[in-house]
Amino acid sequence: MKGEKRSKYNKVECKSLFGKKCFIAKNKIRNRVSVYAVIIDKNKILLTNSKNTKKLFLPGGEIESHETIEQALKREVKEETGTKIKIKAFLNFKEVFFYYDPRNEAYHNFSFFYLCEPLTKKLTEKHQVEFDESEKPEWKNLSELKKKDLQPPTYEVIKKYLGTE
């Protein structure tokens, strides 16, 4: 019994990429700061597809140590979608303990979400996305989005932006 408690206290509950609960040793978790774009144009939102889960999510990703939030967001969106953006406003912040199954990596993730305006609308060809997790960027009608088709926390962030949470 005593060993079980110690074991539990040395681990952190994480949510996997596939939404499953798992426990990861504290010393295996690293901090990760990331930034994501909510890009809306004429009732459509720009999303990418996860190669692993086949769900849609917001373009963005980890901020590199030498980057500002703005630089990272513009780089990530360009890499994943081919689109150039203008950052309009801060929208939301999410903190999560996250397990990335494909690489067996765990993170204490701090995610910042920004409303952005597209400066260009031509998307990268589906086979030319420069990122290993995302593919097939596409404009989706906001009215047609279903929670089951979106990678968390995409749905929650969009609903908060729309004021319909």
Secondary structure by P-SEA (a helix, b strand, c coil): caaaaaaaaabbbbbcccbbbbbbbcccbbbbbbcccccccccbbbbbbbccccccccccccccccccaaaaaaaaaaacccbbbbbccccbbbbbbccccccccccbbbbbbbbbbbcccccccccccccccccbbbbbccccccccccccaaaaaaaaaaccc
